[in-house]
């Protein structure tokens, strides 16, 4: 049963309804969504109304509607989708600016919940920290708080609590084949490091450390890393903390648990399961789940410690404190699952969907040799068009490199950093180092050769050529009109309802067309035959004779007689029916311009 409440009263439900089908999806430190259906006949027989003011309660969590009921009168059920009430409310609470120095988890959470119906539960003590957000909503601020502090959030009724990301807590032991069905088990040791050589950036302190987990593997894999530290003790602490984030394999499990087992796992709960590849018990956390609200099985996605980003982020944060700003984003190689920016040297993609694509960045890159004659040719794909572009680049001037939406692109690292000038990011250095000067920020900006002018030499796109019907069209040439206000000097190939049209517009705006249609080659009435009048219908055929030719226009025809000179060149054409004629001139090929 699902309890129904009004927004104005979350204490007493106004109705309870049995569900036909339903499930809850949850994500660690993320969103909870509720989806279910109810028989329309049940609601109607009991005059139960579910509208936008209805709040659903399942277990001890409240959900606000996202979509309310199916409008399809043929269906016998009404379908509803809702999301966690806390998420829904905090998403619409705008925060212009929030700066807190030496603050606590409880203080930040209380500030974010101020003015809402939610209360603060237990917030564990961690070291005081600074917290700052600007122009965002309370939900995004809460997400940032969780990521920054490496903590976890817990929802209970209208109460919200924050606890430490503790892996030392007691785990629920599950047995394969008895407690659950294994849907998928993935163990990847390809990037595990068991021995780390380290030193500080100055090079006067160094050491070696071997992972406590080294005996778990039948290999030894070594690595080297530098850290910012002034003493050997601090350096060793940093190296030890870092090694703990890379000495575990990439392990994930997907399991299914029958309702009969009465095992209701919660998000962030720790479970212990035997790992087949490692042949030992491994602790996992519940990172996502889909729980059936009827009799179906519950499915869980479990993650191992190494995939806990908060652990890695904590090490990164320690490294950059009190360090000269030459890095703003740590590039985590090989395993980026979701990111605003990704760098891939080689990719084999089965299915690719993109909104914008442009080739030949090397020609713009000031760190690469300039292209021949400072000309860049590239292909640009966006919306419904492919453009073949030629750009003239400045040999001396540069400009800021921005994406298609006008956002500045920065290097993730500069100066002497090992990753300097290799990777891009949209993250502004100001968000990491607020006190940077404009000159320092400018050092992170990606610079490219300045584009002096650009011409689209060819395009392949959709054009509306007949009413509302879209047909593919190809445009050839940049044209002769430097203002770009006309199509003069361009060629076109396009498909219409019953044929393929080849068209050229001269530099003075005169149009010439030939069509490959259902009746063969059709010359459209755009030819200039001087004072000889031609029928305003397509050409359907031609016959040639020793002294002239006949042009057929459907049921009409025009016969022309020509006069040639001594070398066989045509000097004039005469309409046999009207006796109208035009002269034809020939240029002297040996003396240009002379007739």
C-alpha positions in Angstrom: 0.0 0.0 0.0 1.1 3.6 -0.7 0.0 6.3 1.7 -1.3 9.5 0.2 -0.8 12.9 1.9 -1.6 16.5 1.1 1.2 19.0 0.9 -0.4 20.9 3.7 -0.6 17.9 6.0 2.2 15.3 6.1 1.1 13.8 9.4 -2.1 12.1 8.6 -2.7 10.3 5.2 -6.0 11.0 3.4 -6.0 7.6 1.7 -4.1 4.4 1.1 -4.0 2.7 -2.3 -2.8 -0.8 -3.4 -0.5 -0.7 -6.3 -0.7 -2.7 -9.5 3.0 -2.5 -10.4 5.8 -0.3 -8.9 9.4 0.1 -7.9 11.8 2.5 -6.2 15.2 3.4 -7.7 17.8 4.9 -5.4 21.4 6.1 -6.0 24.0 6.7 -3.3 24.1 10.4 -2.3 21.9 10.9 -5.4 18.2 10.7 -6.2 15.4 8.5 -5.3 12.5 8.0 -7.7 9.2 6.2 -7.3 7.2 4.7 -10.2 3.9 2.9 -9.8 0.5 2.2 -11.2 -3.0 2.0 -9.6 -6.2 0.5 -11.0 -8.5 3.4 -12.1 -11.5 1.4 -11.0 -10.1 1.3 -7.4 -9.7 5.1 -7.3 -13.1 5.7 -8.8 -15.0 3.3 -6.6 -13.6 5.1 -3.5 -13.6 8.6 -4.9 -9.9 9.0 -4.3 -8.3 11.9 -6.1 -4.6 12.0 -6.9 -3.4 15.5 -8.1 -0.4 17.7 -8.1 -0.9 18.4 -4.4 -0.6 14.7 -3.5 2.5 13.5 -1.7 3.3 9.7 -1.6 4.9 7.9 1.3 6.6 4.5 1.0 8.4 3.2 4.0 9.7 6.2 5.8 10.3 8.4 2.7 8.1 11.0 1.1 7.9 11.6 -2.6 6.6 14.5 -4.7 5.0 14.0 -8.1 6.8 14.5 -11.4 4.0 13.2 -13.6 0.4 12.7 -12.5 -1.6 9.9 -14.0 -2.1 8.6 -17.6 -4.5 10.6 -19.8 -5.0 7.5 -22.0 -8.6 6.6 -21.3 -8.0 3.1 -22.9 -5.7 2.1 -20.1 -7.2 0.5 -17.0 -4.4 1.8 -14.7 -3.1 5.3 -13.8 0.6 5.6 -13.8 2.6 8.0 -11.5 6.2 9.0 -11.2 7.6 10.9 -8.2 11.0 11.9 -6.7 12.3 12.3 -3.2 10.5 15.3 -1.6 13.8 16.6 -0.2 15.4 16.7 -3.6 12.3 18.3 -5.1 12.1 21.1 -2.6 15.9 21.8 -2.4 16.1 22.0 -6.2 13.9 25.1 -6.1 15.6 26.8 -3.3 18.0 29.4 -4.8 21.2 30.4 -3.1 22.8 33.5 -4.4 26.0 33.1 -2.3 27.2 31.2 0.8 30.6 31.6 2.4 31.3 29.7 5.6 34.8 29.6 7.2 35.9 26.8 9.7 32.4 25.4 9.6 30.8 22.0 10.5 28.6 19.5 8.6 25.7 20.4 10.9 26.0 24.1 10.4 26.1 23.8 6.6 23.2 21.4 6.5 21.1 23.6 8.8 21.8 26.6 6.6 20.8 24.7 3.4 17.5 23.5 5.0 16.6 26.9 6.5 13.1 27.9 5.6 12.0 24.3 4.5 10.0 21.7 6.3 13.0 19.5 6.8 15.0 19.0 10.0 18.6 18.2 10.7 19.4 14.8 12.2 22.7 13.5 13.3 25.8 15.0 11.7 29.1 13.4 12.6 32.1 15.5 13.6 34.9 16.1 11.1 37.7 18.6 11.0 36.5 22.2 10.4 36.4 23.2 6.7 35.6 26.1 4.5 32.5 25.9 2.3 31.5 28.3 -0.5 28.9 28.2 -3.2 27.4 30.9 -5.5 24.4 31.2 -7.8 23.1 27.7 -7.4 20.2 25.7 -5.7 20.3 24.0 -2.3 20.4 20.5 -3.8 23.5 21.2 -5.9 25.1 22.8 -2.8 24.3 19.7 -0.8 25.9 17.5 -3.5 29.0 19.6 -3.4 29.1 19.4 0.4 29.0 15.6 0.3 31.7 15.4 -2.4 33.9 17.9 -0.7 33.8 16.3 2.7 33.8 12.7 1.6 30.6 12.0 3.6 27.3 10.3 3.0 23.7 11.5 3.4 20.9 9.6 5.0 17.2 10.4 4.6 14.6 9.4 7.2 11.1 10.9 7.0 11.6 14.7 6.9 15.0 14.4 8.7 18.4 14.5 7.0 21.6 13.3 8.5 25.2 13.2 7.3 27.7 10.6 8.4 31.3 9.8 7.6 32.3 7.6 4.7 33.3 4.8 7.0 34.6 1.5 5.5 35.5 0.1 8.9 31.9 -0.4 10.0 30.5 -3.9 10.3 29.4 -5.5 7.1 26.4 -7.7 6.3 27.7 -11.0 5.0 25.9 -12.4 2.0 26.4 -15.9 0.5 26.4 -16.6 -3.2 23.8 -19.0 -4.4 21.9 -18.7 -1.1 21.1 -15.1 -0.3 21.2 -13.7 -3.9 21.5 -14.4 -7.6 24.6 -13.1 -9.3 23.7 -11.0 -12.3 27.2 -9.7 -13.1 30.6 -9.7 -11.5 33.5 -7.6 -12.8 37.0 -7.7 -11.4 39.7 -5.7 -13.2 43.2 -5.6 -11.9 44.8 -4.0 -15.0 45.7 -0.8 -13.2 46.4 -2.0 -9.7 49.6 -0.6 -8.2 51.3 -2.7 -5.5 54.6 -0.8 -5.0 55.0 3.0 -5.1 58.2 5.0 -5.6 57.7 8.5 -4.5 59.5 11.8 -3.9 58.7 15.4 -3.3 58.7 18.0 -6.1 62.0 19.4 -5.1 63.6 16.0 -5.4 65.4 16.1 -2.1 63.1 13.6 -0.3 62.1 10.1 -1.6 61.0 6.7 -0.5 59.3 3.4 -1.4 56.2 1.8 0.0 54.6 -1.6 -0.7 50.9 -2.1 -0.4 49.5 -4.3 2.4 47.4 -6.0 -0.3 50.4 -7.0 -2.5 50.1 -10.6 -1.4 46.5 -10.7 -2.8 47.9 -10.7 -6.4 50.2 -13.0 -8.4 52.1 -10.0 -9.8 54.0 -6.9 -8.7 53.2 -3.6 -10.4 55.3 -0.6 -9.7 54.6 3.1 -10.2 56.1 6.5 -9.5 54.5 9.7 -8.2 55.5 13.1 -6.9 53.9 15.0 -4.0 54.2 18.4 -2.5 55.7 18.0 1.0 58.4 19.6 3.1 59.2 16.7 5.4 59.7 13.0 4.8 56.9 12.3 7.3 54.3 14.3 5.4 55.6 12.9 2.1 55.2 9.3 3.4 51.6 10.0 4.7 50.6 11.4 1.3 52.2 8.4 -0.5 50.5 5.9 1.8 47.1 7.6 1.4 47.5 7.7 -2.4 48.5 4.0 -2.6 45.4 3.0 -0.7 43.4 4.4 -3.6 45.2 2.5 -6.3 46.0 -0.9 -4.7 42.5 -2.3 -5.1 41.1 -3.7 -8.3 38.1 -2.3 -10.1 35.3 -4.5 -8.7 31.6 -4.2 -9.2 28.7 -6.6 -8.6 25.1 -6.6 -9.8 22.9 -8.9 -7.7 19.3 -9.9 -7.4 17.7 -10.7 -4.0 14.2 -12.4 -3.8 11.7 -10.9 -1.4 11.5 -14.2 0.5 15.0 -13.6 1.9 13.8 -10.5 3.8 17.1 -8.7 3.0 16.3 -5.1 2.5 19.7 -3.4 1.8 20.0 0.4 2.1 22.1 2.8 0.1 25.7 3.1 1.4 25.2 -0.1 3.5 28.3 -2.2 3.6 28.1 -5.9 2.5 30.7 -8.6 2.4 30.8 -11.1 -0.5 33.3 -13.6 -1.7 35.1 -12.4 -4.8 35.7 -15.2 -7.3 38.8 -13.7 -9.0 40.6 -12.6 -5.8 39.3 -15.7 -3.9 38.6 -13.8 -0.7 35.9 -11.9 1.0 35.6 -8.3 -0.2 33.6 -5.4 1.2 31.2 -3.5 -1.1 28.9 -0.6 -0.7 25.4 -0.4 -2.1 25.6 2.4 -4.7 22.3 1.9 -6.5 19.2 -0.2 -6.2 15.9 -0.9 -7.8 13.4 -2.3 -5.3 10.1 -3.9 -6.4 7.0 -2.8 -4.5 5.2 -6.0 -5.4 6.5 -9.5 -5.4 9.4 -9.1 -7.8 13.0 -9.3 -6.9 15.2 -6.4 -5.8 18.4 -5.6 -7.7 21.5 -3.9 -6.3 24.6 -2.5 -7.8 27.6 -2.8 -5.4 30.9 -1.0 -5.6 34.3 -1.7 -4.0 36.3 0.9 -2.1 38.5 2.0 -4.9 35.6 3.4 -6.8 34.7 5.7 -3.9 35.6 9.0 -5.5 35.5 10.8 -2.2 38.7 8.9 -1.1 40.6 10.0 -4.2 39.3 13.6 -3.9 40.5 13.8 -0.3 44.1 12.9 -1.4 43.9 15.4 -4.2 42.7 18.1 -1.9 45.5 17.4 0.5 48.1 17.7 -2.2 46.9 21.1 -3.6 46.7 22.9 -0.2 49.3 25.6 0.1 50.8 24.7 -3.3 51.6 27.1 -6.1 48.6 26.9 -8.5 49.8 25.0 -11.6 47.0 22.4 -11.7 43.3 22.8 -11.4 42.0 19.3 -12.4 43.6 16.0 -11.7 43.1 13.8 -14.8 42.1 10.3 -13.8 43.3 8.2 -16.7 41.6 5.1 -18.2 38.5 5.1 -16.1 36.5 8.3 -16.6 32.9 7.1 -16.6 31.0 10.4 -16.7 32.7 13.7 -17.3 32.2 17.1 -18.9 35.5 16.7 -20.7 37.2 13.5 -21.9 40.5 12.9 -23.8 40.7 9.7 -25.8 43.6 8.7 -28.1 41.9 5.8 -29.8 38.2 4.9 -29.7 36.1 2.2 -31.2 32.5 3.3 -30.8 29.5 1.1 -31.7 26.9 3.9 -31.3 27.7 7.6 -31.3 25.4 10.6 -31.0 26.9 14.1 -31.1 25.5 17.6 -31.3 28.6 19.3 -32.6 31.8 18.0 -34.3 34.8 19.8 -35.8 38.0 18.4 -37.3 41.6 19.5 -37.6 42.2 21.2 -34.3 46.0 20.8 -34.8 45.9 23.7 -37.4 44.6 26.0 -34.7 46.9 24.8 -31.9 49.7 27.3 -31.3 51.8 24.4 -29.9 51.8 22.7 -33.2 53.4 23.9 -36.5 51.3 26.3 -38.5 49.5 24.9 -41.5 50.7 25.6 -45.0 50.1 29.3 -46.0 48.2 29.7 -42.6 45.1 28.1 -44.2 43.0 25.7 -42.1 40.6 23.3 -43.8 38.2 21.5 -41.6 34.8 19.8 -41.5 32.1 21.0 -39.1 29.0 19.0 -38.3 26.1 20.5 -36.3 22.3 20.3 -36.3 21.3 19.1 -39.8 24.3 20.4 -41.7 27.9 19.3 -42.8 30.1 22.3 -43.7 33.4 22.1 -45.5 35.2 25.2 -44.1 38.4 27.1 -45.1 39.8 29.6 -42.6 42.6 32.1 -43.0 44.7 32.1 -39.8 46.9 34.9 -38.4 50.6 34.1 -38.4 51.2 36.2 -35.3 47.9 36.8 -33.4 46.2 34.4 -31.0 42.7 34.2 -29.4 41.0 32.4 -26.5 39.7 29.0 -27.4 36.0 28.5 -26.5 33.4 25.7 -27.2 30.4 26.1 -29.4 28.4 27.6 -26.4 31.0 30.3 -25.9 32.5 28.8 -22.7 36.2 29.3 -22.1 38.4 26.2 -22.3 41.3 25.9 -19.9 44.3 23.6 -19.6 44.0 21.2 -16.6 47.7 21.9 -15.7 50.4 24.3 -16.8 54.1 25.2 -16.2 56.2 22.3 -15.0 53.4 19.9 -14.0 53.7 16.5 -15.6 50.3 16.9 -17.2 50.9 20.5 -18.4 49.2 21.6 -21.6 47.9 18.0 -22.3 44.3 18.1 -21.3 41.3 20.5 -21.5 38.6 21.4 -19.0 35.7 23.8 -18.5 36.7 24.2 -14.9 37.8 27.8 -14.2 40.9 28.2 -12.0 39.0 30.7 -10.0 36.8 27.9 -8.6 39.9 26.2 -7.2 42.0 29.2 -6.3 39.7 32.2 -5.7 42.6 34.6 -5.1 44.2 34.2 -8.5 44.9 37.4 -10.5 43.5 37.8 -14.1 47.0 37.3 -15.4 47.4 34.0 -13.6 43.9 32.8 -14.8 44.9 33.8 -18.4 47.9 31.4 -18.2 45.4 28.5 -17.9 43.4 29.6 -20.9 43.8 27.5 -24.1 45.1 29.8 -26.8 44.7 29.2 -30.6 45.7 31.0 -33.8 43.3 33.9 -34.5 40.8 33.2 -37.4 41.0 36.2 -39.7 38.2 35.1 -42.0 36.2 32.0 -42.8 34.5 30.6 -46.0 32.2 27.7 -46.2 33.3 26.0 -49.5 30.6 23.4 -49.5 27.6 22.3 -47.4 25.4 19.2 -47.2 22.1 19.9 -45.5 18.3 19.8 -45.5 16.5 22.6 -47.3 12.8 23.2 -47.7 12.4 23.2 -51.4 8.7 22.4 -51.8 6.5 23.8 -49.1 7.0 22.0 -45.8 8.8 19.0 -47.3 12.5 18.8 -46.5 14.9 17.6 -49.2 18.7 17.1 -49.0 20.7 19.9 -50.7 24.4 20.4 -51.5 25.9 23.9 -51.8 29.1 24.3 -53.7 31.5 27.2 -53.5 31.8 30.2 -51.2 30.2 32.5 -53.8 31.3 35.8 -55.4 29.3 38.1 -53.1 31.7 39.2 -50.4 28.8 40.6 -48.3 27.2 37.1 -48.2 23.7 38.6 -48.7 23.1 36.7 -52.0 23.9 33.2 -53.4 25.7 34.6 -56.4 28.6 32.4 -57.6 27.4 29.3 -55.9 26.3 25.9 -57.3 23.5 23.7 -55.9 22.5 20.1 -56.2 19.2 19.2 -54.5 16.4 16.6 -54.7 12.8 17.7 -55.2 9.6 15.7 -55.5 10.3 14.1 -58.9 14.0 14.6 -59.8 17.5 15.8 -59.1 18.3 19.5 -59.9 21.7 21.0 -60.8 21.7 24.7 -60.4 24.2 27.5 -60.8 23.7 31.2 -60.0 26.1 33.5 -61.9 28.0 36.4 -60.4 25.3 38.8 -61.6 22.5 36.7 -60.1 21.3 34.8 -63.2 20.2 31.2 -62.6 20.9 28.2 -64.8 19.4 24.8 -64.0 19.3 21.3 -65.4 17.0 18.6 -64.0 17.3 14.8 -64.1 13.6 14.0 -63.9 11.1 11.3 -64.7 11.3 12.2 -68.4 15.1 12.3 -68.7 17.2 15.4 -68.9 15.0 18.5 -68.5 16.4 22.0 -69.2 14.5 24.4 -67.1 13.5 27.7 -68.9 16.5 29.8 -67.7 18.6 29.7 -70.9 19.4 33.0 -72.7 18.8 32.6 -76.5 18.8 36.3 -77.2 15.7 37.3 -79.2 14.6 33.7 -79.9 11.6 32.8 -77.7 11.6 29.4 -76.1 8.6 27.6 -74.6 8.3 27.9 -70.8 8.2 24.1 -70.4 11.0 21.5 -69.7 13.0 20.1 -72.6 12.1 16.5 -73.2 14.5 15.6 -76.0 16.8 16.7 -78.9 17.7 15.5 -82.4 20.7 16.6 -84.4 21.2 16.8 -88.1 24.0 17.9 -90.5 22.7 21.5 -90.7 20.9 21.9 -87.4 18.9 20.3 -84.6 15.3 20.0 -83.1 14.4 20.6 -79.5 11.3 18.9 -78.1 9.2 20.5 -75.4 6.6 17.8 -74.5 4.0 18.2 -77.4 5.9 21.2 -78.9 9.2 21.4 -80.9 11.6 24.0 -82.1 13.8 23.5 -85.2 17.1 25.4 -85.6 19.3 25.8 -88.7 23.0 26.7 -88.2 25.6 28.4 -90.5 29.2 27.3 -90.1 32.5 28.8 -91.2 35.3 27.1 -93.2 36.7 25.3 -90.1 33.3 24.0 -89.0 32.5 26.5 -86.3 28.8 27.6 -85.9 28.4 31.3 -86.7 24.6 31.7 -86.3 21.4 29.8 -85.2 18.1 30.5 -87.0 14.6 29.5 -85.8 13.2 27.7 -88.9 9.5 28.6 -88.0 10.0 32.3 -87.2 13.2 33.0 -89.1 14.6 34.7 -86.0 18.4 34.3 -85.7 21.2 35.0 -83.3 25.0 35.4 -84.0 27.5 33.2 -82.2 31.1 34.5 -81.6 34.3 32.5 -81.1 37.4 33.6 -79.1 40.8 33.3 -80.7 42.6 30.7 -78.6 46.0 32.0 -79.7 45.2 35.7 -78.9 43.2 36.0 -75.7 40.3 38.4 -76.0 40.5 38.6 -79.8 37.5 37.3 -81.7 
